[in-house]
């Protein structure tokens, strides 16, 4: 049976996050850290030859080696779940799988069923998004989660009192996971998920937009996100490397945004921006 392919990347720790930023733009739909570097998982149906060609092009600029191994689909869930660890963001929020015991001493808890969708809360960018969300007002707000992954940020926004949360992702497993996890966490009535791009989400005006994606998608989407943000709304973005800050901020200012706050963790950063005046 055709299944996933695991690309095992061997590299030094200082290159891991930079490589991940590039790999996240390829058809991989899940990643995990390893002692030697990281693993990237290519789903069935993706163009493995084209993906490998792009990885070889990356080797011209960055020091790493890699191997490829096929994983049968029926074995995947057991492999993924056995490696899944809980995530804790201060005393604000905890993320666990159903087979983990409940957290103690956190304000909010999110339970997920680990699958092949990207965004299980382990990455620095997701951690920063959740940490910054603890300082925002979601009560009775309309919220948009752009690139929702497993639905963690959408669920957290709903738990924080959002009136409605729209969410979208270009990966069908992510769309499915978001709906499943919303029901699992008792907020299914507050979250509406869409499969596709920003164009597939009906026009609406939001008080808070969450965009944990990557530099290129954020840059391309800023004009449309601005149109969908209310006059007093806030846009929280991540998936940005430290060196991306100037170009992101310049593009945001051209759209009439001003920076309200930023946060850094590892090689990554999150940025809270709002419309000027």
C-alpha positions, -999 to +999 in steps of 0.1 A: +000+000+000+013+034-009+020+055+022+041+083+036+078+089+028+100+100+057+129+123+047+154+121+076+175+153+076+208+152+093+222+187+102+237+207+130+213+223+155+219+258+143+206+249+108+176+229+119+151+258+121+163+275+090+159+243+070+125+238+085+114+271+072+122+261+036+109+225+040+076+239+052+070+254+018+073+220+001+045+194+001+055+179+035+026+179+059+043+170+092+077+174+109+094+162+140+127+170+157+153+143+161+187+142+177+204+143+143+182+170+128+145+165+118+122+142+099+099+155+072+069+134+061+057+135+025+020+123+021+008+098-005+002+115-038+028+142-034+055+144-061+084+127-044+108+133-073+102+170-075+104+173-038+137+155-037+150+177-065+142+208-045+159+193-014+191+187-034+190+223-045+189+233-009+221+213-003+239+238-024+233+265+002+230+246+035+250+219+052+229+188+056+225+152+043+193+132+041+178+097+036+144+086+024+123+058+038+088+046+029+063+042+057+031+022+051+000+042+059-014+016+083+017+020+105+018+058+106-006+065+135+012+042+158+045+058+150+032+093+154+013+088+186+043+069+202+064+100+197+038+126+207+047+147+238+025+172+257+030+209+252+027+235+280+026+273+274+034+288+308+004+283+331-019+295+303-025+265+281-016+228+277-019+206+247-022+168+251-033+137+234-063+117+246-039+091+260-021+116+283-034+125+317-051+159+322-028+189+330-027+205+364-023+242+369-032+255+334-061+278+326-070+261+293-064+226+280-067+214+244-070+177+236-060+164+202-058+132+183-023+133+167-024+126+130-006+138+099-017+175+100+009+201+107+005+222+138+004+201+170+018+229+191+053+218+194+069+243+171+082+276+185+059+296+163+028+279+176+040+283+212+045+320+207+011+324+191-006+308+220+015+328+245+006+361+228-031+351+227-031+351+265-027+388+263-055+395+237-092+400+242-112+374+224-145+379+243-174+380+218-149+386+189-150+374+154-117+355+147-101+340+116-074+313+119-055+315+086-036+282+081-053+263+109-033+231+109-048+208+136-071+237+148-053+245+180-053+282+177-090+283+166-099+261+195-080+283+220-097+314+206-131+297+211-121+287+247-112+324+253-147+335+244-147+342+207-182+345+193-172+327+161-140+314+146-135+308+109-105+286+099-090+275+067-062+253+055-050+241+021-043+206+035-075+184+036-062+164+067-058+197+085-093+207+076-106+174+089-085+176+121-098+211+128-134+199+127-127+168+147-107+186+174-133+214+176-159+187+185-136+169+208-129+201+228-166+211+230-163+242+207-177+227+175-205+252+174-181+282+175-158+270+147-164+269+110-136+253+089-129+257+052-108+236+029-087+256+004-071+290+002-080+325+014-102+328-017-124+299-005-134+317+027-165+339+023-159+376+028-161+387+064-147+413+088-127+400+118-116+415+151-086+392+154-068+373+126-043+346+135-018+337+107+009+311+117+021+302+082+054+314+066+070+345+052+059+341+016+023+334+023+021+362+048+036+387+023+013+376-005-018+377+018-013+410+037-035+431+013-064+406+015-060+402+053-061+439+057-095+440+039-108+414+063-096+431+095-120+455+114-108+491+120-098+482+155-087+447+147-054+430+154-034+406+132-011+382+150+015+365+126+043+340+130+062+315+109+088+343+105+125+339+109+144+367+127+160+378+094+125+381+079+115+409+103+125+439+081+107+427+049+076+417+068+074+449+087+080+470+056+053+452+037+029+456+067+035+493+069+028+497+032-006+482+040-012+507+068-002+485+097+019+494+127+037+470+150+022+466+184+044+439+199+068+411+190+082+380+205+112+358+197+118+321+205+147+302+190+152+314+154+116+324+151+095+354+159+058+364+162+045+399+155+013+416+165+003+444+141-028+467+139-041+493+115-027+528+121-050+554+136 
